[in-house]
Amino acid sequence: MFFRVAAPSQDSYGCRPATTAFGKCNNSWADMSAEEDEAEEDATKRRLQYPISMSAELRQPLREIDSDASAQYQKDLAIDPEWSAIYNTMVAYSQQLGETYLAQELPVPQIDSFQEYGNISKFFQNGFTNNPPVDAKYRPWALDPANDPNFTDSNRWADDKLFANARVAGLNSGNVYRIGSRGLPLSTVNGFLNKDGFDWDAAIQDLSGFTYRQAVLRKRLFAQYHPKLRGIAIDEKAQNPSFAGQSFSHAPFVMFVLPRREKLFRVVAVQLGYNKSSLVYSPTTSSFFWWTYAKAIANAANTLHAQMVLHLHDAHFTGARFALATQRELPPSHAVRKLMDYHFRGMHQVNTLSFASLIHPEGSFAMVSLVGHSGNMELVAKAYEDWHYRKLNPQHEAAYRGVQFLPYYPYYHDAVRMFRVLRQYADGFVRLHFCCDEQVRKDDLLQRWVQAAATVFHRGTKGVPDKLCTIGELVDYLTHQIWLYTG
C-alpha cells in the first residue's frame, strides 16, 4: 500500500521528503509542483510494482532487447541459420513463459525441497505444452533436446564450426581470452607452447592469411585457457582410477584465429597440457579420431570449469556470502532486505541440498568429473583465489579477457543487455526509497551490511566495497548482486 505522509519542508539529511512509499522519501527533486509530484509517484508505481511483479514499463526494455538481439543475430549469424532460428524461438518462448508465470500471481516459492523444484519445473513444462513457441518446428528441440537430431547427430557435433561456436555461445562462454597485451599475454603463451612439435605459424596462416605475429598485433588470435586446471591432482575416485594421485596433464589449451571479414573464429589446434613437450592436435595434421578426441577433452575441461568455477563458486558460493551478510545485518523491514530476499530466495536451501547429493565426496559431481572430488575442491579453492568483485560486471570481465570487441559473441552481448536492464531496475528501486546521497551515507544498517559483506570476502583483497556514499554507488552495488543471483 502506497500512502502519503505529512512532512516538514526539509528532512535531517537536507532533502525534501516528497511523495513517499512506505513512509520514506523517494526522490531528490526539490522543486516539484504538486502535480509533478503526483505524476512522479504514479510513474514510480508503474515502474516498480514492488516486490515481485514486473510492470509493463520494465518489461518493455526487455522486449526491445530481445528484438535487437534477434535482428542482430539474424544479420550476423550467417554461420548457421538453423541455430539462429532456434535462438529466436527460445527468446520468444522464454518471454512467453515468464509473462505467464507473472500473470499467475502465485506466492514466491522458497525452494526448501526438491519437491518445490519439481513444482516449478512442472509449471514451465505445462506452460510450454499449452503455449508452444512461435516457431512450432523447434518445439521438440526445446522440450527434449537430448533426443533432437541437432543433438543426436554425431557428425554435427564433430563439426569444427560448432566447436568454435560453443566457445562464445555455449555452456561456458566465459573462458575465451584474446592473446596479446590485454587478455592472455603473449609471453605466457610462448612459455608453454610446443613449437617444436607443431608449426603454429603455418596453421594460422592457412586459416587466416595472417602470420602468428600479425594475428596477435591485429587482435585476431584467441584461446580457450585453463590455468586453474594445471597441476590439479586426480582423485582416486575419478573416472579412471588408474590415474589416481597423478597431476592432471590433459588441461587443454585451444587456439583460435579470426580471419578477415569473418565473425566466428576458426580452430587452429588443441594442445593437451601446458609445457613445451605437450601433444598438439589439429584438424589438418591429426586423424579424425585423434582430432575428435582432443576436442572432447577440451569440451570436458570447459564443462568442468563451467560447473566448478563459474557455477558452483562464482554463483552459489559467492552468492551465499552476500546472502549471509544480508540476513545477518539487514532487518526484514529494511527496503533493501525486502528486495534482496526476493533475488536470493532459496540460495541457502539449494546449497544445503546440493552438498548432500552433488558436491559430497560420493556425489554425482565426483563421479563424472575429470579430476574427482578432491580435484573439484582444489579447483574451487583456486577460483576463490582468483575471484574479484569486478567479475560481477560482464563488461569489466570481458575487458579483462580482452574479448569485449568480438564481432560475434552472443553470450557477452546478451549479458551486457541484461545487465543494463537490471541496472534500470535497481535504479528505480533505490530512487523509490532513497532521496539523496546523504541518506545513503547515514543509513547505519545499510553501511553495516556493506561492511559485513566486505569482511566475508577478506576486506580489501577482493574489491568488494566496504562503504557506499552515493545513490549511484548503491545502485551499482545492488545491480552487481542482482546480476549474480538473477542474471
Secondary structure, 3 states (H helix, E strand, C coil): CCCCCCCCCCCCCCCCCCCEECCEECCCCCCCCHHHHHHHHHHHHHHCCCCCCCCHHHHHHHHHHHHHHHHHHHHHCCCCHHHHHHHHHHHHHHHHHHHHHHHHCCCCCCCCCHHHHHHHHHHHHHHHHHCCCCCHHHHHHHHCHHHCHHHHCHHHHCCHHHHHHHHHHCCCCCCEEEECCCCECHHHHHHHCCCCCCCHHHHHHHHHCCCHHHHHHCCCEEEECCHHHCCCECCCCCCCHHHCCCECCCCEEEEEECCCCCCCCEEEEEEECCCCCCEEECCCCCCHHHHHHHHHHHHHHHHHHHHHHHHHHHHHHHHHHHHHHHHHHCCCCCHHHHHHHHHCCCHHHHHHHHHHHHHCCCCHHHHHCCCHHHHHHHHHHHHHHHCCHHHHCHHHHHHHHCCCCCCCCHHHHHHHHHHHHHHHHHHHHHHHHCCCHHHHHCCHHHHHHHHHHHHHCCCCCCCCCCCCCCHHHHHHHHHHHHHHHCC
